[in-house]
Amino acid sequence: MRDYTIRPIINGLSDHDAQSISIHSLIQRPPHKQYSFTRKINEHTINDFLIKLSYENWETVFSTDEVNKMFNSFLDTYLKIFNFSFPLKRVYITKKK
């Protein structure tokens, strides 16, 4: 970007003035592909999740008397299984014409 002009805008309200920039030529990049993330949740993946939860050893959750540590241990285990059973998939968004 080499073709631009900057000029002050005097507002008279403060001892600081604003600035305005005008860009005269801008090189545009090709549009990026837009995408979002989704999870595949259906009867099969839910059953997989429930089975993995049932086989989990929850001793680490109950190995302390501190509620915050118990919760964090539970949440770590739960999210690990959740993310494994329902992995994020990138889905590209196509615009309809």
LUMDOVEX-294717 format. One record per atom (N, C-alpha, C, O, CB): residue number from 0; residue in three letters; atom name; x, y, z. Coordinates in steps of 0.05 Angstrom, whole numbers, plus 5000, padded with zeros to 4 digits. Glycine has a CB too. Example, Ala and Ser with C-alpha at 12.3 -4.5 7.8 and 13.67 -1.06 7.14 Angstrom:
R     n   res   atom   east   north     up
R     0   Ala      N   5264    4886   5156
R     0   Ala     CA   5246    4910   5156
R     0   Ala      C   5264    4934   5156
R     0   Ala      O   5285    4934   5169
R     0   Ala     CB   5226    4911   5181
R     1   Ser      N   5257    4955   5142
R     1   Ser     CA   5273    4979   5143
R     1   Ser      C   5258    5001   5157
R     1   Ser      O   5268    5023   5161
R     1   Ser     CB   5282    4988   5114
% end
This chain:
R     n   res   atom   east   north     up
R     0   Met      N   5017    4977   5000
R     0   Met     CA   5000    5000   5000
R     0   Met      C   5018    5025   5000
R     0   Met      O   5029    5032   5021
R     0   Met     CB   4981    5000   5024
R     1   Arg      N   5020    5037   4977
R     1   Arg     CA   5037    5061   4976
R     1   Arg      C   5021    5086   4968
R     1   Arg      O   5031    5108   4972
R     1   Arg     CB   5059    5057   4956
R     2   Asp      N   4997    5082   4958
R     2   Asp     CA   4982    5105   4949
R     2   Asp      C   4960    5113   4969
R     2   Asp      O   4938    5103   4968
R     2   Asp     CB   4969    5099   4921
R     3   Tyr      N   4968    5130   4988
R     3   Tyr     CA   4949    5138   5009
R     3   Tyr      C   4955    5167   5017
R     3   Tyr      O   4977    5177   5013
R     3   Tyr     CB   4950    5119   5033
R     4   Thr      N   4936    5180   5029
R     4   Thr     CA   4940    5206   5041
R     4   Thr      C   4929    5207   5069
R     4   Thr      O   4908    5194   5075
R     4   Thr     CB   4926    5228   5023
R     5   Ile      N   4943    5221   5086
R     5   Ile     CA   4934    5225   5114
R     5   Ile      C   4930    5255   5118
R     5   Ile      O   4947    5271   5110
R     5   Ile     CB   4955    5213   5134
R     6   Arg      N   4908    5262   5131
R     6   Arg     CA   4903    5290   5137
R     6   Arg      C   4891    5293   5165
R     6   Arg      O   4877    5275   5174
R     6   Arg     CB   4884    5303   5115
R     7   Pro      N   4897    5315   5178
R     7   Pro     CA   4886    5319   5205
R     7   Pro      C   4857    5328   5204
R     7   Pro      O   4848    5341   5184
R     7   Pro     CB   4903    5339   5220
R     8   Ile      N   4842    5321   5224
R     8   Ile     CA   4814    5330   5227
R     8   Ile      C   4814    5346   5253
R     8   Ile      O   4816    5334   5275
R     8   Ile     CB   4793    5306   5226
R     9   Ile      N   4811    5372   5251
R     9   Ile     CA   4811    5389   5274
R     9   Ile      C   4783    5391   5285
R     9   Ile      O   4765    5401   5271
R     9   Ile     CB   4823    5417   5268
R    10   Asn      N   4778    5381   5309
R    10   Asn     CA   4751    5381   5320
R    10   Asn      C   4746    5404   5339
R    10   Asn      O   4723    5410   5345
R    10   Asn     CB   4746    5355   5333
R    11   Gly      N   4767    5418   5349
R    11   Gly     CA   4763    5441   5366
R    11   Gly      C   4753    5434   5394
R    11   Gly      O   4749    5452   5410
R    11   Gly     CB   4744    5459   5354
R    12   Leu      N   4750    5409   5401
R    12   Leu     CA   4740    5401   5427
R    12   Leu      C   4763    5393   5446
R    12   Leu      O   4760    5393   5471
R    12   Leu     CB   4721    5378   5425
R    13   Ser      N   4786    5387   5435
R    13   Ser     CA   4808    5377   5452
R    13   Ser      C   4834    5387   5440
R    13   Ser      O   4835    5398   5418
R    13   Ser     CB   4807    5346   5453
R    14   Asp      N   4856    5382   5455
R    14   Asp     CA   4882    5389   5445
R    14   Asp      C   4893    5366   5427
R    14   Asp      O   4916    5368   5418
R    14   Asp     CB   4901    5395   5468
R    15   His      N   4877    5345   5423
R    15   His     CA   4884    5323   5406
R    15   His      C   4867    5324   5381
R    15   His      O   4842    5326   5383
R    15   His     CB   4882    5295   5420
R    16   Asp      N   4879    5322   5358
R    16   Asp     CA   4864    5321   5333
R    16   Asp      C   4861    5293   5323
R    16   Asp      O   4878    5276   5328
R    16   Asp     CB   4877    5339   5311
R    17   Ala      N   4840    5288   5308
R    17   Ala     CA   4837    5262   5295
R    17   Ala      C   4852    5261   5269
R    17   Ala      O   4861    5282   5259
R    17   Ala     CB   4806    5256   5290
R    18   Gln      N   4855    5237   5258
R    18   Gln     CA   4869    5235   5232
R    18   Gln      C   4851    5218   5214
R    18   Gln      O   4837    5200   5222
R    18   Gln     CB   4897    5221   5235
R    19   Ser      N   4852    5225   5188
R    19   Ser     CA   4837    5211   5168
R    19   Ser      C   4857    5199   5148
R    19   Ser      O   4875    5214   5139
R    19   Ser     CB   4816    5229   5154
R    20   Ile      N   4854    5174   5140
R    20   Ile     CA   4871    5162   5120
R    20   Ile      C   4853    5154   5096
R    20   Ile      O   4832    5142   5100
R    20   Ile     CB   4886    5137   5131
R    21   Ser      N   4862    5161   5072
R    21   Ser     CA   4848    5154   5048
R    21   Ser      C   4866    5136   5032
R    21   Ser      O   4889    5143   5025
R    21   Ser     CB   4839    5179   5031
R    22   Ile      N   4857    5112   5026
R    22   Ile     CA   4873    5093   5011
R    22   Ile      C   4862    5094   4982
R    22   Ile      O   4839    5089   4977
R    22   Ile     CB   4870    5063   5022
R    23   His      N   4880    5101   4964
R    23   His     CA   4872    5106   4936
R    23   His      C   4873    5080   4919
R    23   His      O   4857    5078   4900
R    23   His     CB   4890    5127   4924
R    24   Ser      N   4890    5063   4925
R    24   Ser     CA   4891    5037   4911
R    24   Ser      C   4896    5015   4931
R    24   Ser      O   4914    5016   4947
R    24   Ser     CB   4913    5037   4888
R    25   Leu      N   4879    4995   4929
R    25   Leu     CA   4881    4973   4948
R    25   Leu      C   4882    4947   4932
R    25   Leu      O   4865    4942   4915
R    25   Leu     CB   4857    4973   4968
R    26   Ile      N   4901    4931   4938
R    26   Ile     CA   4903    4905   4925
R    26   Ile      C   4886    4885   4941
R    26   Ile      O   4891    4880   4964
R    26   Ile     CB   4933    4895   4923
R    27   Gln      N   4866    4874   4928
R    27   Gln     CA   4849    4856   4941
R    27   Gln      C   4858    4827   4937
R    27   Gln      O   4865    4819   4915
R    27   Gln     CB   4820    4859   4932
R    28   Arg      N   4858    4813   4958
R    28   Arg     CA   4865    4784   4957
R    28   Arg      C   4840    4769   4949
R    28   Arg      O   4817    4778   4953
R    28   Arg     CB   4876    4774   4984
R    29   Pro      N   4844    4745   4937
R    29   Pro     CA   4821    4729   4931
R    29   Pro      C   4806    4722   4957
R    29   Pro      O   4819    4719   4978
R    29   Pro     CB   4829    4703   4916
R    30   Pro      N   4780    4719   4956
R    30   Pro     CA   4765    4714   4981
R    30   Pro      C   4774    4687   4993
R    30   Pro      O   4779    4667   4979
R    30   Pro     CB   4735    4714   4975
R    31   His      N   4775    4687   5019
R    31   His     CA   4782    4663   5033
R    31   His      C   4757    4645   5034
R    31   His      O   4734    4654   5034
R    31   His     CB   4791    4668   5062
R    32   Lys      N   4763    4619   5033
R    32   Lys     CA   4740    4600   5036
R    32   Lys      C   4730    4602   5064
R    32   Lys      O   4745    4601   5084
R    32   Lys     CB   4749    4571   5029
R    33   Gln      N   4704    4605   5067
R    33   Gln     CA   4692    4607   5093
R    33   Gln      C   4685    4579   5102
R    33   Gln      O   4675    4562   5086
R    33   Gln     CB   4668    4626   5093
R    34   Tyr      N   4688    4574   5128
R    34   Tyr     CA   4682    4548   5138
R    34   Tyr      C   4672    4551   5167
R    34   Tyr      O   4675    4572   5180
R    34   Tyr     CB   4706    4529   5137
R    35   Ser      N   4659    4530   5176
R    35   Ser     CA   4651    4529   5204
R    35   Ser      C   4657    4501   5214
R    35   Ser      O   4665    4483   5198
R    35   Ser     CB   4620    4536   5207
R    36   Phe      N   4654    4497   5239
R    36   Phe     CA   4659    4471   5251
R    36   Phe      C   4633    4458   5260
R    36   Phe      O   4615    4472   5269
R    36   Phe     CB   4679    4473   5274
R    37   Thr      N   4632    4432   5257
R    37   Thr     CA   4608    4418   5265
R    37   Thr      C   4616    4391   5278
R    37   Thr      O   4639    4382   5275
R    37   Thr     CB   4589    4413   5241
R    38   Arg      N   4598    4379   5292
R    38   Arg     CA   4603    4353   5304
R    38   Arg      C   4581    4334   5294
R    38   Arg      O   4558    4341   5291
R    38   Arg     CB   4603    4355   5335
R    39   Lys      N   4589    4310   5288
R    39   Lys     CA   4571    4290   5279
R    39   Lys      C   4559    4276   5304
R    39   Lys      O   4572    4261   5318
R    39   Lys     CB   4584    4268   5260
R    40   Ile      N   4534    4282   5309
R    40   Ile     CA   4520    4271   5333
R    40   Ile      C   4496    4255   5323
R    40   Ile      O   4477    4267   5312
R    40   Ile     CB   4511    4293   5353
R    41   Asn      N   4497    4230   5326
R    41   Asn     CA   4475    4212   5318
R    41   Asn      C   4473    4189   5338
R    41   Asn      O   4488    4189   5358
R    41   Asn     CB   4479    4202   5289
R    42   Glu      N   4456    4170   5333
R    42   Glu     CA   4452    4148   5352
R    42   Glu      C   4478    4132   5356
R    42   Glu      O   4484    4124   5378
R    42   Glu     CB   4430    4129   5341
R    43   His      N   4493    4128   5334
R    43   His     CA   4518    4112   5336
R    43   His      C   4539    4127   5353
R    43   His      O   4551    4115   5371
R    43   His     CB   4529    4107   5308
R    44   Thr      N   4543    4153   5348
R    44   Thr     CA   4564    4168   5363
R    44   Thr      C   4555    4172   5392
R    44   Thr      O   4572    4172   5410
R    44   Thr     CB   4569    4195   5350
R    45   Ile      N   4529    4175   5397
R    45   Ile     CA   4520    4177   5425
R    45   Ile      C   4525    4151   5440
R    45   Ile      O   4534    4152   5463
R    45   Ile     CB   4490    4185   5426
R    46   Asn      N   4519    4129   5428
R    46   Asn     CA   4524    4103   5441
R    46   Asn      C   4554    4099   5446
R    46   Asn      O   4561    4088   5467
R    46   Asn     CB   4513    4080   5424
R    47   Asp      N   4570    4107   5427
R    47   Asp     CA   4599    4105   5431
R    47   Asp      C   4608    4122   5455
R    47   Asp      O   4624    4113   5471
R    47   Asp     CB   4614    4114   5405
R    48   Phe      N   4597    4146   5457
R    48   Phe     CA   4603    4164   5479
R    48   Phe      C   4595    4151   5506
R    48   Phe      O   4610    4152   5525
R    48   Phe     CB   4589    4191   5475
R    49   Leu      N   4571    4140   5507
R    49   Leu     CA   4561    4128   5532
R    49   Leu      C   4577    4104   5540
R    49   Leu      O   4583    4100   5564
R    49   Leu     CB   4532    4120   5529
R    50   Ile      N   4586    4088   5521
R    50   Ile     CA   4602    4065   5527
R    50   Ile      C   4629    4074   5538
R    50   Ile      O   4639    4063   5557
R    50   Ile     CB   4606    4047   5502
R    51   Lys      N   4641    4093   5525
R    51   Lys     CA   4667    4103   5535
R    51   Lys      C   4665    4115   5563
R    51   Lys      O   4683    4111   5580
R    51   Lys     CB   4678    4125   5516
R    52   Leu      N   4643    4129   5569
R    52   Leu     CA   4638    4139   5596
R    52   Leu      C   4636    4117   5616
R    52   Leu      O   4646    4118   5638
R    52   Leu     CB   4613    4157   5596
R    53   Ser      N   4622    4096   5608
R    53   Ser     CA   4617    4074   5627
R    53   Ser      C   4643    4059   5634
R    53   Ser      O   4645    4047   5655
R    53   Ser     CB   4597    4055   5616
R    54   Tyr      N   4662    4058   5615
R    54   Tyr     CA   4687    4044   5620
R    54   Tyr      C   4709    4061   5633
R    54   Tyr      O   4730    4052   5640
R    54   Tyr     CB   4698    4033   5593
R    55   Glu      N   4703    4087   5636
R    55   Glu     CA   4722    4105   5648
R    55   Glu      C   4726    4099   5678
R    55   Glu      O   4707    4094   5692
R    55   Glu     CB   4714    4134   5644
R    56   Asn      N   4751    4100   5686
R    56   Asn     CA   4758    4097   5715
R    56   Asn      C   4756    4125   5727
R    56   Asn      O   4772    4143   5721
R    56   Asn     CB   4786    4084   5719
R    57   Trp      N   4737    4128   5746
R    57   Trp     CA   4732    4154   5758
R    57   Trp      C   4746    4158   5784
R    57   Trp      O   4740    4176   5799
R    57   Trp     CB   4702    4158   5761
R    58   Glu      N   4766    4141   5790
R    58   Glu     CA   4781    4144   5815
R    58   Glu      C   4795    4171   5818
R    58   Glu      O   4796    4182   5840
R    58   Glu     CB   4801    4121   5818
R    59   Thr      N   4805    4182   5796
R    59   Thr     CA   4819    4207   5798
R    59   Thr      C   4800    4230   5807
R    59   Thr      O   4809    4249   5820
R    59   Thr     CB   4831    4214   5771
R    60   Val      N   4775    4227   5800
R    60   Val     CA   4755    4248   5808
R    60   Val      C   4752    4248   5838
R    60   Val      O   4750    4269   5851
R    60   Val     CB   4728    4244   5794
R    61   Phe      N   4750    4224   5850
R    61   Phe     CA   4745    4221   5878
R    61   Phe      C   4770    4218   5896
R    61   Phe      O   4768    4212   5919
R    61   Phe     CB   4727    4197   5883
R    62   Ser      N   4793    4223   5884
R    62   Ser     CA   4818    4220   5899
R    62   Ser      C   4825    4244   5916
R    62   Ser      O   4845    4244   5931
R    62   Ser     CB   4841    4215   5880
R    63   Thr      N   4808    4265   5916
R    63   Thr     CA   4813    4289   5932
R    63   Thr      C   4787    4297   5945
R    63   Thr      O   4765    4289   5937
R    63   Thr     CB   4824    4312   5914
R    64   Asp      N   4790    4313   5966
R    64   Asp     CA   4767    4324   5980
R    64   Asp      C   4760    4352   5972
R    64   Asp      O   4740    4363   5980
R    64   Asp     CB   4771    4323   6011
R    65   Glu      N   4777    4364   5954
R    65   Glu     CA   4772    4391   5945
R    65   Glu      C   4752    4391   5922
R    65   Glu      O   4757    4378   5901
R    65   Glu     CB   4798    4404   5937
R    66   Val      N   4731    4405   5925
R    66   Val     CA   4709    4405   5905
R    66   Val      C   4719    4415   5878
R    66   Val      O   4713    4404   5857
R    66   Val     CB   4686    4422   5914
R    67   Asn      N   4735    4436   5877
R    67   Asn     CA   4745    4448   5852
R    67   Asn      C   4763    4428   5837
R    67   Asn      O   4760    4425   5813
R    67   Asn     CB   4760    4474   5857
R    68   Lys      N   4780    4414   5852
R    68   Lys     CA   4797    4394   5839
R    68   Lys      C   4781    4371   5828
R    68   Lys      O   4786    4360   5807
R    68   Lys     CB   4819    4384   5858
R    69   Met      N   4760    4363   5844
R    69   Met     CA   4742    4341   5835
R    69   Met      C   4728    4349   5809
R    69   Met      O   4727    4333   5790
R    69   Met     CB   4722    4334   5857
R    70   Phe      N   4717    4373   5809
R    70   Phe     CA   4703    4382   5785
R    70   Phe      C   4722    4384   5761
R    70   Phe      O   4715    4375   5739
R    70   Phe     CB   4690    4409   5790
R    71   Asn      N   4745    4395   5765
R    71   Asn     CA   4764    4398   5742
R    71   Asn      C   4773    4371   5732
R    71   Asn      O   4776    4367   5708
R    71   Asn     CB   4789    4414   5751
R    72   Ser      N   4777    4352   5750
R    72   Ser     CA   4784    4325   5741
R    72   Ser      C   4761    4312   5725
R    72   Ser      O   4766    4300   5704
R    72   Ser     CB   4791    4307   5765
R    73   Phe      N   4737    4315   5735
R    73   Phe     CA   4713    4304   5721
R    73   Phe      C   4711    4317   5694
R    73   Phe      O   4707    4304   5674
R    73   Phe     CB   4688    4309   5738
R    74   Leu      N   4713    4344   5693
R    74   Leu     CA   4709    4358   5668
R    74   Leu      C   4731    4351   5647
R    74   Leu      O   4725    4347   5624
R    74   Leu     CB   4710    4389   5673
R    75   Asp      N   4756    4348   5656
R    75   Asp     CA   4777    4340   5638
R    75   Asp      C   4771    4313   5626
R    75   Asp      O   4774    4309   5602
R    75   Asp     CB   4804    4339   5653
R    76   Thr      N   4763    4294   5643
R    76   Thr     CA   4757    4267   5633
R    76   Thr      C   4733    4267   5614
R    76   Thr      O   4733    4255   5593
R    76   Thr     CB   4752    4248   5656
R    77   Tyr      N   4712    4281   5622
R    77   Tyr     CA   4688    4283   5606
R    77   Tyr      C   4693    4295   5579
R    77   Tyr      O   4685    4285   5558
R    77   Tyr     CB   4666    4299   5621
R    78   Leu      N   4708    4318   5578
R    78   Leu     CA   4713    4331   5553
R    78   Leu      C   4732    4315   5535
R    78   Leu      O   4729    4316   5511
R    78   Leu     CB   4725    4359   5558
R    79   Lys      N   4750    4300   5547
R    79   Lys     CA   4768    4283   5531
R    79   Lys      C   4751    4262   5516
R    79   Lys      O   4755    4258   5492
R    79   Lys     CB   4789    4270   5549
R    80   Ile      N   4733    4250   5530
R    80   Ile     CA   4716    4230   5518
R    80   Ile      C   4696    4243   5498
R    80   Ile      O   4692    4232   5476
R    80   Ile     CB   4700    4214   5539
R    81   Phe      N   4685    4265   5505
R    81   Phe     CA   4666    4279   5487
R    81   Phe      C   4680    4287   5461
R    81   Phe      O   4669    4281   5440
R    81   Phe     CB   4656    4305   5501
R    82   Asn      N   4704    4299   5463
R    82   Asn     CA   4718    4307   5438
R    82   Asn      C   4727    4283   5422
R    82   Asn      O   4729    4285   5397
R    82   Asn     CB   4742    4324   5445
R    83   Phe      N   4732    4261   5435
R    83   Phe     CA   4740    4237   5420
R    83   Phe      C   4716    4224   5406
R    83   Phe      O   4718    4215   5383
R    83   Phe     CB   4753    4217   5438
R    84   Ser      N   4693    4224   5419
R    84   Ser     CA   4669    4212   5408
R    84   Ser      C   4656    4230   5387
R    84   Ser      O   4644    4220   5368
R    84   Ser     CB   4649    4206   5430
R    85   Phe      N   4658    4256   5391
R    85   Phe     CA   4645    4276   5373
R    85   Phe      C   4667    4295   5363
R    85   Phe      O   4666    4318   5371
R    85   Phe     CB   4622    4291   5387
R    86   Pro      N   4685    4286   5346
R    86   Pro     CA   4706    4304   5338
R    86   Pro      C   4695    4327   5320
R    86   Pro      O   4675    4324   5307
R    86   Pro     CB   4727    4289   5322
R    87   Leu      N   4709    4350   5322
R    87   Leu     CA   4702    4372   5305
R    87   Leu      C   4710    4367   5276
R    87   Leu      O   4732    4357   5271
R    87   Leu     CB   4715    4398   5315
R    88   Lys      N   4693    4373   5258
R    88   Lys     CA   4698    4371   5229
R    88   Lys      C   4695    4398   5217
R    88   Lys      O   4676    4413   5223
R    88   Lys     CB   4679    4350   5216
R    89   Arg      N   4714    4405   5199
R    89   Arg     CA   4712    4430   5185
R    89   Arg      C   4694    4427   5161
R    89   Arg      O   4698    4409   5145
R    89   Arg     CB   4741    4440   5177
R    90   Val      N   4675    4445   5159
R    90   Val     CA   4656    4444   5136
R    90   Val      C   4658    4470   5122
R    90   Val      O   4653    4491   5133
R    90   Val     CB   4626    4438   5146
R    91   Tyr      N   4664    4469   5096
R    91   Tyr     CA   4666    4493   5080
R    91   Tyr      C   4638    4503   5072
R    91   Tyr      O   4620    4487   5065
R    91   Tyr     CB   4683    4489   5055
R    92   Ile      N   4634    4529   5074
R    92   Ile     CA   4608    4541   5068
R    92   Ile      C   4608    4550   5039
R    92   Ile      O   4626    4565   5030
R    92   Ile     CB   4603    4565   5087
R    93   Thr      N   4589    4540   5025
R    93   Thr     CA   4586    4548   4997
R    93   Thr      C   4563    4568   4995
R    93   Thr      O   4541    4563   5005
R    93   Thr     CB   4582    4523   4978
R    94   Lys      N   4567    4590   4981
R    94   Lys     CA   4546    4610   4978
R    94   Lys      C   4529    4603   4954
R    94   Lys      O   4540    4597   4932
R    94   Lys     CB   4558    4638   4975
R    95   Lys      N   4503    4603   4958
R    95   Lys     CA   4485    4598   4936
R    95   Lys      C   4481    4623   4919
R    95   Lys      O   4478    4645   4930
R    95   Lys     CB   4458    4588   4947
R    96   Lys      N   4481    4619   4893
R    96   Lys     CA   4478    4642   4875
R    96   Lys      C   4449    4645   4867
R    96   Lys      O   4442    4663   4852
R    96   Lys     CB   4495    4639   4850
% end
